[in-house]
């Protein structure tokens, strides 16, 4: 393949030396220091209680947790690491088949694990099992709903991951982030045991859970930014960028944007999905109709200021999170039909479902282990196993998701490049044909009546 054909005009700098979103970076580092100090304190208190007062009630409880609660969770974390890279390898090797496999395996695995939890016949596990079965039904309905998009998504995955083989060690940052995640979660689990006997155990553990979610999401986006820079520079300039240099930039200059994006992207996307659901359930009430559309318009406006596509411009041009979100979305809107195409993209949902499936498999392992050794811990072990299994798998799946993001964003920036095939143009043409000629439609079509 030849080098990319860039559009005329001055090219943006690729080596910005400024640190993006510095305030968020400072907040994250302060949070990380506070979390590390709290975890160290709780681990110390656990060890101190067991060693100095081995016969006390608290020491016996902590020893029981270490033996019957910690080991199943650590087993689930180890399993999630294997599953994370197994999913990634499978997506890279068989992208056309894996989209359907992921969609339907998520449905089947969550349904089976939900049934398993209900078979444990304890109130807490039955509640978790019912929730998982309900989720599996929703996943099955979603898989049926997106059937028409599966073919295009499979072709996008197939094309997007092709440049990975050109860059030796591109998976290295993901390995490092997963290893760091494993070490952090291992200490975190011991800290949770120490927090059980703290003055406010519920509030303390909730704080540790939120802290872990933000930290793991930042780890995932560091890997995302590394891959995005390498692949984006290949598409935009035909460059062979250094993986090590890109990883260093992600951990330094662009870390603030990774922290800000890790906070807001999941929240914004979740609220946007909720707004879309309300829009579908508007019913016959005009007031509810207007409110649903208002909420959707507000979330769409917010989405243009904060979205996951921003990580490509953050990595390539060193822009702040909001600026990168606006620039990527502006490029999509400038190319006819492109905004609608990326808005209907399901690759992020596919990656999300790999995490859910891995989390469910971790529940099957850890929940069965806990049920066989100490039934009282089955529900909490299952819940925590799902949580850490999901987080670890999402870190491992950062590479294919970053490749897809670069494929869309770089095409929108330079659609004439010889590095792109006809996949996106053909899909845009199909979407235009399916819409047909634009005709005016009434604002409330369900209220129109046919005259006699």
PyMOL commands that set and color helices and strands:
alter all, ss='L'
color gray80, all
select helices_A, chain A and resi 22-52+57-93+95-119+123-145+147-160+162-166+172-195+201-237+243-251+255-280+286-303+310-317+321-334+338-343+347-373+375-396+398-413+423-435+445-447
alter helices_A, ss='H'
color red, helices_A
deselect
rebuild
show_as cartoon
